[in-house]
Amino acid sequence: MRFIEILNKLQIPITNEEQCVLERIQDKGTVNKRDLTEREQYLATQLVNKSIIIRKKHHGNIIYEKPNSTSC
């Protein structure tokens, strides 16, 4: 279990598996949902629920990406 700091120094706990998926998304910038395994898709959904990453529909595909730090 690790803690990640998001907006306004709010600390959120994430698992080691979630950390691996988060690092993959941070390294690539955006990751297409179909490029993830079923388990990674589940973990990405958990990260979306924790407001750590965002899910978008782009040209008919679902992608995951790290939100801009400048957004409110």
C-alpha atoms as one frame of an Amber mdcrd trajectory, in Angstrom:
protein
   0.000   0.000   0.000   1.275   3.423  -0.940  -0.050   6.937  -0.654  -0.217
   9.334  -3.581  -0.697  13.062  -3.175  -3.272  14.782  -5.381  -4.884  18.216
  -5.372  -4.361  20.366  -2.282  -2.038  17.827  -0.632  -4.817  15.252  -0.298
  -3.272  11.810   0.198  -5.002   8.792  -1.327  -3.973   5.175  -0.621  -3.292
   2.991  -3.674  -2.195  -0.621  -3.974   1.068  -1.743  -5.554  -0.887  -3.063
  -8.560  -2.600   0.306  -9.001   0.822   1.967  -8.785   2.085  -0.163 -11.697
  -0.885   0.810 -13.875  -0.486   4.466 -12.879   3.209   4.421 -13.817   2.344
   2.899 -17.203  -0.165   5.678 -17.877   2.277   8.356 -16.713   5.061   6.959
 -18.922   2.920   6.829 -22.069   0.756   9.881 -21.391  -2.410   8.116 -22.532
  -3.277   4.420 -22.666  -6.025   2.853 -24.738  -8.361   0.605 -22.747  -8.017
  -2.227 -25.266  -4.229  -2.253 -24.684  -4.786  -3.215 -21.035  -5.476  -6.663
 -19.665  -8.793  -7.308 -17.932  -7.118  -6.919 -14.527  -5.394  -3.674 -15.575
  -8.744  -2.327 -16.823 -10.247  -3.044 -13.406  -7.334  -1.310 -11.668  -7.606
   1.675 -14.030 -11.299   1.946 -13.138 -10.358   1.988  -9.461  -7.889   4.820
 -10.148 -10.634   6.733 -11.990 -12.946   6.246  -8.988 -10.205   7.667  -6.738
  -9.827  10.685  -9.108  -6.183   9.884  -9.797  -6.604   9.383 -13.561  -9.369
  10.268 -16.004 -11.230   8.205 -18.581 -12.149   9.793 -21.925 -13.780   8.684
 -25.133 -11.508   9.596 -28.056 -12.519   8.695 -31.640 -14.775   5.899 -30.401
 -12.103   4.413 -28.101 -11.796   4.727 -24.349  -8.472   6.093 -23.119  -7.013
   6.686 -19.680  -4.759   9.631 -18.899  -3.351  11.633 -16.025  -5.374  14.820
 -15.443  -3.730  18.213 -15.945  -2.425  19.569 -12.648  -3.702  23.049 -13.583
  -7.380  22.031 -13.666  -9.693  22.965 -10.774
